[in-house]
Amino acid sequence: MKDIYYLFLIIVLSINTLNAQNPFNFKKDHDALFVKDVDASAEFYNEIMGLKVCQIT
């Protein structure tokens, strides 16, 4: 489980680094992740990452 957390952290930090080297001044609006099990993903982001569900559609 920690491996997934570290992989996620590396991806987020690399995206931020790429944004810092952006000569065209593009803005980042949002991220999207495709998952197989929504409930397991929500549990991971809630318990491990500390994120809360704000809206379910």
C-alpha positions in Angstrom: 0.0 0.0 0.0 2.9 2.4 0.7 4.3 1.7 -2.7 1.1 3.0 -4.3 1.3 6.1 -2.0 4.9 6.8 -3.1 4.1 6.3 -6.8 1.2 8.7 -6.5 3.4 11.2 -4.7 6.1 11.0 -7.4 3.6 11.5 -10.2 2.1 14.6 -8.4 5.5 16.1 -7.8 6.7 15.4 -11.4 3.5 17.2 -12.8 4.3 20.2 -10.6 7.8 20.2 -11.8 6.7 20.2 -15.5 4.3 23.0 -14.7 7.1 25.1 -13.4 8.9 24.7 -16.7 5.9 25.9 -18.8 6.9 28.7 -21.2 3.3 28.9 -22.6 1.7 29.6 -19.2 -0.7 26.7 -19.4 -2.9 26.2 -16.3 -3.8 22.9 -14.7 -7.5 22.6 -14.1 -8.1 19.1 -12.6 -6.9 15.5 -12.6 -8.9 12.4 -13.4 -8.1 8.8 -12.4 -9.8 5.8 -13.9 -10.2 3.0 -11.3 -11.7 -0.5 -11.3 -13.2 -0.3 -7.8 -14.6 3.1 -6.8 -15.3 2.1 -3.2 -11.8 0.7 -2.6 -10.3 3.9 -4.2 -12.5 6.1 -2.1 -11.4 4.2 1.0 -7.7 4.6 0.1 -7.9 8.3 -0.5 -9.9 8.8 2.7 -7.8 6.7 5.0 -4.3 7.0 3.6 -4.4 10.4 1.9 -6.8 12.1 4.3 -9.1 13.3 1.5 -12.9 13.6 2.1 -15.8 12.9 -0.3 -17.3 16.2 -1.4 -19.9 15.0 -3.9 -21.1 11.8 -5.3 -22.8 11.8 -8.7 
